[in-house]
Amino acid sequence: MSARALMVLGTASHVGKSLVAAGLGRIFSDAGWRVAPFKAQNMSLNSAATPDGREIGRAQALQAEACRAIPSAEMNPVLIKPSGDTSSQIVVLGRVWGQVSAFDYHRRRVEDLFPQVLESYRKLAQAYDLVLLEGAGSPAEINLRQHDIVNMRMAHAADAQCLLVGDIDRGGVFASLAGTLALLDAEDRARIRGFAINKFRGDLALLTPGVEMIERRIGIPCLGVIPFLPQLGLEEEDGVALEDRRTPERVWRPASLPDSPDRPLRVGVIAFPHMANFTDFDALAMEPSVAVAFLDDPTHAAAADVLILPGSKQTLDDLAWLRARGFSACLRSHRGPLIGVCGGFQMLGLDIEDPDGVESGGQARSVAGLGLLPVRTVLRPEKTVRRAAGQVLAWDAPPFQGYEIHMGETRYDRGCQPFAEIVREPDPRALRDGAVAENGRVWGSYVHGLFDDDAFRHAFLAGARAFVGLQAASETVNVTGERSARIDRWAAHLRKHLDIGRLRGWVE
């Protein structure tokens, strides 16, 4: 394994490992290094499609973008997509490998997969100058340590120098740093060369004595305190971030006041228990003219101008949850735009069949849909993973780009109008996608990332605001156009607050 290796570990989930790794990738790329990200095993329902039709964690796709590298399955050889509290779909090198219980995976299957993980890393190490590895959760999960392939075992295999990141925003950062190191054995501790404190808000002078004390206590240096950077505009890795996301109570407080025609468009995303790719709505939330909230209570739906059913890892279970929560009636009575993305699109149809038990543990099932679009879906074991570009057929709109990740084929009833015509990479044939109701108000698509496309998003928002009687937006943002600038902004922030020279010294 020829490449140098630098690894970002965390004291817990959601401390900022993914974004720190992405920022370092841009920094080293700017310095002329050929850099690749690598996460041996990722657990996330947020995924992305690679150019060759493989599926990887969305965080690794962002990191590849920051590194100016083409995303590949080797960058995230094992992706775990939870389908319940104790079972998950396992994706290996971008393809579905199987459905296993958590116990079986951690005690047996993970060892079967580790050789493929090492081979993936070897390929990257031969093609790049530097591999930026990311850990998962904490390396000090002592109950999982024996079969942990993503943290210290991978650090040793790659001969990686490790930076430990702690999150001060949630409190207890000094205890988490000291506790993490205390639970590691001497060989593992020797790999961790320094630490950083992330998401700091406040007066650094008040923190400095604690930093100096913890340096003496744990015997490694602090490479920096990274202040919280607001409005970064780069997606989070997984569902933990939903804890920080917008609720109707916080976002729609003006909804109880008299309406103003220039108020934000209220977009409600139904927060399924198995919601997948919730980052589909990050770009919408960044628009000044939009207020996005995630809804788990149907009483909030009446305040929404637009309702969206997002993707789902367990479409049948989430459809049952939607009905049990009482959303069916408010969806049918909703008078504004109603949109389904991927699994949400399937739910809007007439029925969903699962003859092979793809989502039902091998047991065949057939469930009635919401009946708002004249389509029928059959779930299949094969997963469609493709980047796609499309053109809306139902109304005038700019072309869009995105990606498909779904298990299922949707058939059209007679007279059904498709939403768009798409072309999947690398196949040049045009295919139908999604569907639109006769009134044009209800529509769905299999394409994730629709709203990431600036031109399409702006046209959609203009139409939606006019539909519900609001004035045109006075200001818009170019999320896609500014994406590289956002990565550069984050990299500049890290340059200012991290000892990049010392990190470079580790790998040189």
C-alpha positions in Angstrom: 0.0 0.0 0.0 1.9 3.0 -1.3 -0.1 6.0 -0.4 0.3 8.0 2.7 -2.7 7.7 5.1 -4.4 10.2 7.4 -7.4 9.2 9.5 -10.1 11.3 11.1 -11.6 9.6 14.2 -14.3 10.9 16.4 -15.3 10.7 20.1 -18.9 9.9 18.9 -21.2 10.1 15.9 -22.0 13.5 14.4 -18.9 15.2 15.8 -18.0 16.4 12.4 -15.6 13.7 11.1 -17.1 13.7 7.6 -16.8 17.4 7.0 -13.4 17.6 8.6 -12.2 14.9 6.2 -13.8 16.7 3.3 -12.1 20.0 4.2 -8.8 18.3 4.6 -9.3 16.7 1.2 -9.7 20.1 -0.4 -6.7 21.5 1.4 -4.4 18.7 0.3 -5.8 18.8 -3.2 -5.1 22.5 -3.4 -1.5 21.7 -2.4 -1.2 19.4 -5.4 -1.7 16.0 -3.8 -3.9 13.3 -5.5 -6.3 12.6 -2.6 -9.0 10.0 -2.2 -11.5 9.5 0.7 -12.1 6.1 2.3 -14.6 4.9 4.8 -14.4 1.1 5.2 -17.9 0.8 6.6 -20.6 3.4 6.7 -24.1 3.1 8.3 -26.4 5.6 6.6 -29.6 5.9 4.7 -28.1 8.8 2.7 -26.4 7.5 -0.3 -25.2 8.6 -3.8 -24.7 7.0 -7.2 -21.2 6.8 -8.7 -20.7 7.3 -12.4 -20.5 3.6 -13.0 -23.8 2.9 -11.2 -22.6 1.9 -7.8 -24.0 3.1 -4.4 -21.8 4.7 -1.7 -22.4 6.9 1.3 -23.3 10.4 0.5 -20.5 11.7 2.8 -17.9 9.9 0.7 -19.4 11.3 -2.5 -19.0 14.8 -1.0 -15.5 14.0 0.2 -14.5 12.8 -3.3 -15.9 16.1 -4.7 -13.8 18.0 -2.2 -10.7 16.0 -3.2 -11.5 16.6 -6.9 -11.6 12.8 -7.3 -14.2 10.7 -9.2 -16.3 8.9 -6.7 -16.0 5.1 -6.7 -17.3 2.1 -4.8 -13.9 1.5 -3.4 -14.2 4.7 -1.3 -17.0 3.1 0.7 -16.8 -0.6 0.2 -19.4 -1.5 2.8 -22.5 0.5 3.3 -25.1 -0.5 5.9 -28.6 0.7 5.3 -30.8 0.0 8.4 -34.2 -1.4 7.7 -35.2 -1.8 11.3 -33.8 -1.7 14.8 -32.0 -5.0 14.4 -31.6 -5.7 10.7 -30.0 -3.9 7.7 -29.4 -4.2 4.0 -25.7 -4.6 3.3 -24.3 -3.0 0.2 -20.8 -4.2 -0.8 -18.8 -2.4 -3.5 -22.0 -0.6 -4.5 -24.2 -3.6 -4.9 -26.7 -5.2 -2.6 -25.0 -8.1 -0.8 -27.8 -9.2 1.5 -30.1 -8.5 4.4 -28.8 -9.6 7.8 -29.4 -9.1 11.5 -27.1 -6.7 13.4 -26.0 -9.6 15.6 -25.1 -11.9 12.6 -23.3 -9.1 10.8 -21.1 -8.0 13.7 -20.3 -11.5 14.9 -19.8 -13.2 11.6 -20.4 -11.4 8.3 -18.1 -8.5 8.9 -15.0 -10.8 9.0 -16.1 -12.2 5.6 -16.1 -8.7 4.1 -12.8 -7.4 5.6 -10.6 -8.8 2.8 -12.7 -6.9 0.2 -12.3 -3.8 2.3 -8.5 -4.2 2.3 -8.5 -4.8 -1.4 -10.6 -1.6 -2.0 -8.1 0.3 0.1 -5.2 -1.2 -1.7 -6.6 0.0 -5.1 -6.9 3.6 -3.8 -3.5 3.5 -2.2 -1.9 2.6 -5.5 -3.8 5.3 -7.5 -3.4 8.3 -5.1 -0.8 10.1 -3.1 -2.9 10.4 0.1 -5.9 8.5 1.4 -8.0 10.3 3.9 -9.7 7.7 6.0 -12.8 8.4 8.2 -13.8 6.3 11.2 -17.3 5.6 12.3 -18.9 6.5 15.6 -16.2 6.1 18.2 -13.2 3.8 18.1 -13.8 3.1 21.8 -17.0 1.1 21.5 -15.6 -1.8 23.5 -18.5 -4.1 22.8 -17.8 -3.9 19.1 -14.0 -3.6 19.2 -13.3 -7.2 18.3 -15.0 -7.1 14.9 -14.6 -3.3 14.2 -13.3 -2.9 10.7 -13.8 0.8 10.3 -11.8 2.4 13.1 -8.5 1.1 14.6 -8.2 -2.1 12.7 -8.3 -0.1 9.5 -5.9 2.5 10.9 -3.3 -0.2 11.6 -3.9 -1.8 8.2 -3.3 1.5 6.4 -0.5 2.6 8.8 -2.5 5.8 9.3 -1.7 8.7 11.5 -4.9 9.6 13.3 -6.6 12.9 14.4 -9.3 12.6 17.1 -12.2 15.0 16.8 -14.5 16.0 19.7 -17.7 18.0 19.5 -17.9 20.7 22.2 -21.4 21.9 21.0 -23.1 18.9 22.8 -21.1 19.3 26.0 -18.6 17.0 27.7 -15.8 17.3 25.1 -12.9 16.9 27.6 -14.5 13.9 29.2 -15.1 12.3 25.8 -11.6 12.9 24.6 -10.1 11.5 27.8 -12.6 8.6 27.9 -11.9 7.6 24.3 -8.2 7.3 24.9 -8.6 5.6 28.2 -10.7 2.8 26.6 -8.1 2.1 23.9 -5.2 -0.2 24.3 -1.6 1.1 24.1 -1.2 0.1 20.4 -4.3 1.9 19.4 -3.5 5.0 21.5 -0.1 5.3 19.8 -1.9 5.9 16.4 -3.7 9.0 17.7 -1.2 11.8 17.2 -3.4 14.7 18.2 -6.9 16.0 18.7 -9.2 18.9 17.6 -12.2 20.4 19.2 -15.0 21.1 16.7 -18.2 23.3 16.6 -16.9 25.8 19.2 -19.0 28.9 20.0 -17.9 31.5 22.5 -14.8 33.1 23.9 -11.7 31.1 23.2 -9.9 32.5 26.2 -12.3 30.7 28.5 -11.6 27.4 26.8 -7.8 27.6 26.6 -7.1 26.6 30.2 -9.2 23.4 29.7 -7.3 22.7 26.4 -4.0 23.0 28.1 -5.1 20.7 31.0 -6.5 18.0 28.7 -3.2 18.1 26.7 -1.3 17.3 29.8 -3.8 14.7 30.9 -3.9 12.7 27.7 -0.4 13.4 26.5 -1.2 14.5 22.9 -1.4 18.0 21.4 -4.4 19.9 20.4 -4.2 20.8 16.7 -6.9 23.4 16.9 -10.3 24.6 18.0 -12.6 24.9 15.1 -15.4 27.5 15.5 -18.9 26.6 14.4 -19.4 27.8 10.8 -23.0 28.9 10.2 -24.7 28.4 6.9 -22.1 26.1 5.5 -24.4 24.5 3.0 -22.8 21.1 2.9 -24.9 18.1 3.6 -24.7 16.1 6.8 -23.9 12.4 6.7 -26.7 10.6 8.4 -30.0 10.7 10.4 -28.3 11.9 13.6 -28.3 15.3 12.0 -32.1 15.2 11.9 -32.0 16.0 15.6 -30.9 19.5 14.6 -33.3 19.9 11.8 -36.3 22.2 11.6 -39.5 21.4 13.3 -42.8 23.2 12.5 -42.8 24.9 15.9 -39.5 26.5 15.2 -39.8 27.2 11.5 -43.5 28.0 11.0 -44.2 30.2 14.0 -45.5 33.0 11.7 -48.1 30.5 10.4 -50.4 31.5 13.2 -50.2 35.2 12.2 -52.0 36.8 9.3 -50.6 35.8 5.9 -48.4 38.1 4.0 -47.9 37.5 0.2 -44.1 37.8 0.5 -43.8 35.3 3.4 -41.7 32.1 3.0 -43.2 29.2 1.2 -43.9 26.5 3.9 -42.7 23.1 2.7 -43.5 20.1 4.9 -41.5 16.9 4.5 -43.1 13.9 6.0 -40.5 12.5 8.4 -40.8 8.7 7.9 -39.1 6.5 10.5 -37.0 5.0 7.6 -36.6 8.2 5.6 -33.8 7.9 3.1 -31.7 10.7 1.5 -33.2 13.5 3.6 -30.4 15.7 2.1 -32.7 16.0 -1.0 -34.3 19.0 0.7 -31.2 20.8 2.0 -31.1 23.1 -1.1 -34.7 24.0 -0.6 -34.0 24.9 3.0 -31.2 27.2 2.0 -33.6 29.4 -0.1 -34.5 32.6 1.8 -38.1 32.3 0.3 -38.6 28.8 1.7 -39.3 27.4 5.2 -38.7 23.7 5.3 -40.0 21.6 8.3 -40.0 17.9 8.9 -43.4 16.7 10.0 -44.3 13.6 12.1 -47.7 15.0 13.3 -50.5 15.3 10.7 -52.0 18.3 12.6 -49.0 20.4 11.2 -49.8 19.5 7.6 -52.6 22.0 7.3 -50.1 24.9 7.6 -48.0 23.6 4.7 -48.1 25.1 1.3 -46.2 22.1 -0.2 -46.1 18.6 1.1 -43.4 16.1 0.2 -43.2 12.4 0.7 -39.5 11.6 0.7 -37.6 8.5 -0.1 -37.8 5.5 2.2 -35.7 2.5 3.0 -38.8 0.5 4.1 -41.6 1.8 1.8 -44.3 -0.6 3.0 -43.5 0.0 6.7 -43.4 3.7 6.3 -46.7 3.7 4.3 -48.3 1.8 7.2 -46.8 4.3 9.6 -48.2 7.2 7.6 -51.7 5.7 7.7 -51.4 4.9 11.4 -50.3 8.4 12.2 -53.4 9.8 10.4 -51.6 11.5 7.4 -53.8 9.9 4.7 -56.7 12.2 5.1 -54.6 15.4 5.2 -52.7 14.3 2.1 -55.9 13.8 0.2 -57.4 17.1 1.3 -54.2 19.1 0.7 -54.8 21.8 -1.9 -51.2 22.8 -2.6 -48.5 20.8 -4.5 -48.1 17.3 -3.3 -44.8 15.6 -4.3 -43.4 12.1 -3.9 -39.7 11.3 -4.3 -38.6 7.7 -4.9 -40.4 5.6 -2.2 -42.7 8.6 -1.6 -43.6 8.4 -5.3 -44.4 4.7 -5.0 -46.7 5.5 -2.0 -48.7 8.0 -4.1 -49.7 5.2 -6.5 -52.5 2.7 -6.5 -50.7 -0.2 -5.0 -47.3 -1.7 -4.1 -46.6 -5.4 -4.5 -43.7 -7.2 -2.9 -43.9 -10.7 -4.4 -40.3 -11.7 -3.4 -40.5 -10.3 0.1 -37.8 -7.7 -0.6 -39.0 -5.6 2.3 -40.9 -8.3 4.1 -38.4 -10.9 5.2 -39.1 -13.2 2.3 -42.9 -13.0 2.7 -44.9 -11.8 -0.2 -47.1 -8.7 0.4 -49.4 -6.4 -1.5 -50.4 -3.1 -0.1 -52.8 -0.4 -1.4 -51.2 2.9 -2.1 -52.7 6.3 -1.5 -54.4 6.3 -4.9 -53.3 9.8 -5.9 -51.3 8.8 -9.0 -52.4 6.1 -11.5 -49.3 3.9 -11.2 -48.6 0.5 -9.7 -45.2 -0.6 -8.3 -43.7 -4.0 -8.0 -40.6 -4.3 -5.6 -37.8 -6.4 -7.0 -34.5 -7.6 -5.5 -32.4 -5.8 -8.1 -31.6 -2.2 -7.2 -31.5 0.5 -9.8 -28.5 2.8 -9.2 -27.8 5.4 -11.9 -27.1 9.0 -12.4 -29.7 10.6 -14.5 -30.6 13.8 -16.4 -34.1 14.7 -17.4 -36.6 17.0 -18.9 -40.0 17.7 -17.4 -42.8 16.7 -19.7 -45.8 17.9 -17.7 -45.0 21.7 -17.8 -42.3 24.0 -19.0 -39.3 23.7 -16.8 -35.5 23.7 -17.1 -33.7 20.4 -17.5 -32.5 18.7 -14.2 -29.9 16.3 -13.0 -29.9 13.8 -10.2 -29.6 10.1 -9.5 -31.8 7.0 -9.0 -31.4 4.6 -6.1 -34.5 2.3 -5.7 -35.7 -1.3 -5.7 -38.9 -1.5 -7.7 -40.5 -1.0 -11.1 -43.5 1.2 -11.6 -46.1 0.6 -14.3 -48.4 3.2 -15.7 -52.2 2.7 -15.9 -53.8 3.7 -19.1 -53.7 7.5 -19.7 -51.1 8.2 -17.0 -48.8 11.0 -17.8 -45.1 10.7 -16.9 -43.5 13.5 -15.0 -40.3 13.5 -17.1 -38.2 11.9 -19.7 -34.8 10.9 -18.3 -31.5 9.5 -19.6 -29.5 7.3 -17.3 -25.7 7.2 -17.5 -24.2 5.7 -19.6 -27.3 4.5 -21.6 -28.4 7.1 -24.2 -32.0 5.8 -24.4 -34.8 8.1 -23.1 -37.0 6.6 -20.4 -40.2 7.7 -18.7 -39.9 8.8 -15.1 -42.5 9.5 -12.4 -46.1 10.5 -13.0 -48.4 13.6 -12.8 -52.0 13.7 -11.8 -54.5 15.2 -14.2 -54.7 18.4 -12.1 -50.9 18.8 -12.2 -50.8 19.4 -8.5 -49.7 15.9 -7.5 -46.6 14.5 -9.0 -43.7 12.1 -8.2 -40.3 11.1 -9.5 -37.7 8.4 -8.9 -34.9 11.0 -9.2 -33.1 12.1 -6.0 -31.4 15.5 -6.1 -34.0 17.2 -8.2 -34.0 20.2 -5.9 -30.2 20.4 -5.9 -30.4 21.7 -9.5 -30.5 25.5 -9.2 -32.5 26.2 -12.4 -35.0 23.5 -11.7 -35.4 24.4 -8.1 -36.0 28.1 -8.9 -38.6 27.3 -11.5 -40.4 24.9 -9.1 -40.4 27.5 -6.4 -41.7 30.2 -8.7 -44.6 27.9 -9.8 -45.3 26.7 -6.2 -45.4 30.3 -4.8 -47.8 31.4 -7.6 -50.0 28.3 -7.1 -50.6 29.2 -3.4 -51.0 32.9 -4.0 -47.6 34.2 -2.9 -45.5 36.8 -4.5 -42.4 35.8 -6.5 -39.3 35.4 -4.4 -37.2 38.5 -4.2 -34.0 36.5 -3.6 -32.7 33.1 -4.6 -29.5 31.1 -4.0 -27.3 29.1 -6.4 -26.5 26.0 -4.3 -25.0 24.0 -7.1 -23.1 26.9 -8.7 -21.7 27.9 -5.3 -21.0 24.4 -4.1 -17.3 24.4 -4.8 -17.0 27.8 -3.2 -18.7 26.4 -0.1 -16.1 23.6 0.1 -13.4 26.2 -0.4 -14.9 28.3 2.4 -14.9 25.3 4.7 -11.3 24.5 3.8 -10.2 28.1 4.4 -11.9 27.8 7.8 -9.9 24.7 8.7 -6.7 26.3 7.4 -7.2 29.1 9.8 -8.1 27.1 12.9 -6.2 23.8 12.4 -2.4 23.2 12.5 -2.3 22.0 8.8 1.5 22.1 8.9 1.6 19.5 11.7 -0.9 17.3 9.9 1.2 17.5 6.7 4.3 16.6 8.8 2.5 13.5 10.0 2.0 12.1 6.5 5.3 13.4 5.0 
